[in-house]
Amino acid sequence: MSLKIVVLAKQVPDTRNVGKDAMKADGTINRAALPAIFNPEDLNALEQALRLKDAHPAPPLPF
C-alpha cells in the first residue's frame, strides 16, 4: 500500500515590510503593492508531508 499525500498551498501578500502603498482607501490590502509569498503555515505542512514520504517510501514499480 502506498501513501498518497496532498498539501494545499496558498500565496499570500508579504506583510513583513508594509509600505505606504500597502493599503487602499477602502481599508483593503493592495495586493499589487506587496510581493506574494507562500503562506508560512502551508510550508510547514509541506515539510511534514515530505518527512512522511521519506519515512514511508513507495514500493518499486513492477516493470
ZAVO-288610 format. One record per residue (C-alpha): residue number from 1; residue in one letter; z, x, y. Coordinates in steps of 0.05 Angstrom, whole numbers, plus 32768, in hexadecimal, padded with zeros to 4 digits. Layout:
BEGIN
+-----+------+------+------+------+
! seq ! type !    z !    x !    y !
+-----+------+------+------+------+
! NUM !    a !    Z !    X !    Y !
...
+-----+------+------+------+------+
END
This chain:
BEGIN
+-----+------+------+------+------+
! seq ! type !    z !    x !    y !
+-----+------+------+------+------+
!   1 !    m ! 8000 ! 8000 ! 8000 !
!   2 !    s ! 7FED ! 801C ! 8043 !
!   3 !    l ! 8012 ! 8010 ! 8083 !
!   4 !    k ! 7FEB ! 7FF2 ! 80BD !
!   5 !    i ! 8008 ! 7FF9 ! 8103 !
!   6 !    v ! 7FEF ! 7FD9 ! 8143 !
!   7 !    v ! 800A ! 7FF0 ! 8187 !
!   8 !    l ! 7FF9 ! 7FCA ! 81C5 !
!   9 !    a ! 7FF6 ! 7FF2 ! 8205 !
!  10 !    k ! 7FEC ! 7FDD ! 824D !
!  11 !    q ! 7FD9 ! 8002 ! 828B !
!  12 !    v ! 8008 ! 7FF7 ! 82C6 !
!  13 !    p ! 8009 ! 8011 ! 830D !
!  14 !    d ! 802E ! 8053 ! 8316 !
!  15 !    t ! 8067 ! 8040 ! 8344 !
!  16 !    r ! 8089 ! 8084 ! 8345 !
!  17 !    n ! 8066 ! 8099 ! 8386 !
!  18 !    v ! 805D ! 8059 ! 83AE !
!  19 !    g ! 803B ! 8062 ! 83F1 !
!  20 !    k ! 8032 ! 8033 ! 842C !
!  21 !    d ! 7FF2 ! 8014 ! 840E !
!  22 !    a ! 8014 ! 8000 ! 83CD !
!  23 !    m ! 8027 ! 7FBA ! 83E3 !
!  24 !    k ! 7FF9 ! 7F84 ! 83FC !
!  25 !    a ! 800B ! 7F56 ! 8436 !
!  26 !    d ! 801C ! 7F1E ! 8406 !
!  27 !    g ! 8050 ! 7F4A ! 83E2 !
!  28 !    t ! 8028 ! 7F5A ! 83A4 !
!  29 !    i ! 8016 ! 7F9F ! 838B !
!  30 !    n ! 7FD5 ! 7FBD ! 83A2 !
!  31 !    r ! 7FBC ! 7FD7 ! 835E !
!  32 !    a ! 7F82 ! 7FFB ! 837F !
!  33 !    a ! 7FB2 ! 8027 ! 83A7 !
!  34 !    l ! 7FDA ! 803E ! 8369 !
!  35 !    p ! 7FC1 ! 8066 ! 832D !
!  36 !    a ! 7FC5 ! 8044 ! 82E9 !
!  37 !    i ! 7FF1 ! 8062 ! 82B3 !
!  38 !    f ! 8006 ! 804B ! 826D !
!  39 !    n ! 8046 ! 8023 ! 826C !
!  40 !    p ! 807C ! 8056 ! 8259 !
!  41 !    e ! 809B ! 8025 ! 8226 !
!  42 !    d ! 8057 ! 801D ! 8205 !
!  43 !    l ! 8052 ! 8069 ! 81FD !
!  44 !    n ! 8096 ! 8067 ! 81DA !
!  45 !    a ! 807A ! 8033 ! 81AA !
!  46 !    l ! 803C ! 805D ! 819D !
!  47 !    e ! 8067 ! 809A ! 818F !
!  48 !    q ! 8091 ! 8073 ! 815D !
!  49 !    a ! 8052 ! 8058 ! 813B !
!  50 !    l ! 8038 ! 809F ! 8133 !
!  51 !    r ! 807B ! 80B4 ! 8114 !
!  52 !    l ! 8076 ! 807B ! 80E2 !
!  53 !    k ! 802F ! 808E ! 80D1 !
!  54 !    d ! 8043 ! 80D6 ! 80C4 !
!  55 !    a ! 807E ! 80BF ! 809A !
!  56 !    h ! 8053 ! 8090 ! 806F !
!  57 !    p ! 800F ! 80B0 ! 8065 !
!  58 !    a ! 7FD7 ! 8086 ! 8049 !
!  59 !    p ! 7FC0 ! 8095 ! 8002 !
!  60 !    p ! 7F7C ! 80B9 ! 7FFD !
!  61 !    l ! 7F3E ! 808D ! 7FF8 !
!  62 !    p ! 7F1F ! 808A ! 7FB2 !
!  63 !    f ! 7EDA ! 80A7 ! 7FBF !
+-----+------+------+------+------+
END
